[in-house]
Amino acid sequence: MVRFVAAFEVDEHRGWNIVAGVVELIAGIVIVSDPNIGFATLALLAGIAFIVNGVGMFALGWGMHSLRRETAAP
């Protein structure tokens, strides 16, 4: 819920932050609403979130690397 509310505070990447906030909110509701979900499913969901976060960080790093090459003096 915090990410969803914080998405309206910043102008950059507002759409992506709203989508991430909604997905996290839905996952949280599913985990809380089903007491039989178990730790394995919770660990699986957390692992998927970590992988998606890592891919996003990799893409950000790759973009910054490309930007550095473009702005470097010849």
C-alpha positions in Angstrom: 0.0 0.0 0.0 2.9 2.3 0.7 4.3 2.0 -2.8 0.9 2.7 -4.3 0.4 5.8 -2.3 4.0 7.0 -2.9 3.5 6.6 -6.6 1.3 9.7 -6.6 4.0 11.8 -4.9 6.6 11.5 -7.7 6.2 12.3 -11.3 8.8 9.8 -12.6 7.6 6.3 -13.5 4.3 6.9 -11.9 2.6 4.2 -14.0 5.2 1.5 -13.1 5.0 2.4 -9.4 1.2 2.2 -9.5 1.3 -1.2 -11.3 3.9 -2.6 -8.8 1.8 -1.3 -5.9 -1.4 -2.9 -7.1 0.4 -6.2 -7.7 2.0 -6.2 -4.3 -1.4 -5.2 -2.7 -3.2 -8.1 -4.5 -0.4 -10.5 -3.4 -0.7 -9.3 0.2 -4.5 -9.8 0.2 -4.1 -13.3 -1.2 -1.5 -14.2 1.5 -3.5 -12.8 4.3 -6.9 -14.2 3.2 -5.8 -17.8 2.8 -4.3 -19.2 6.1 -3.4 -22.4 4.4 -1.1 -20.7 1.9 2.0 -22.0 3.7 5.5 -20.8 3.9 6.5 -22.4 0.7 4.1 -20.4 -1.3 5.1 -17.2 0.5 8.8 -18.0 -0.2 7.9 -18.6 -3.8 6.1 -15.2 -4.1 9.0 -13.4 -2.4 11.5 -15.2 -4.7 9.6 -14.1 -7.8 9.5 -10.5 -6.5 13.2 -10.6 -5.9 13.9 -11.9 -9.4 11.6 -9.2 -11.0 13.3 -6.6 -8.9 16.8 -7.9 -10.0 15.8 -7.8 -13.6 14.6 -4.2 -13.2 17.9 -3.2 -11.5 19.9 -4.9 -14.3 17.9 -3.0 -16.9 18.4 0.2 -15.1 22.2 -0.4 -14.8 22.3 -1.3 -18.5 20.6 1.9 -19.4 22.9 4.0 -17.2 25.9 2.3 -18.8 24.6 3.2 -22.3 23.9 6.7 -21.2 27.5 7.0 -19.8 28.9 5.9 -23.1 26.7 8.4 -25.0 27.7 11.3 -22.8 31.5 10.5 -22.6 33.8 13.0 -24.3 35.3 11.7 -27.6 
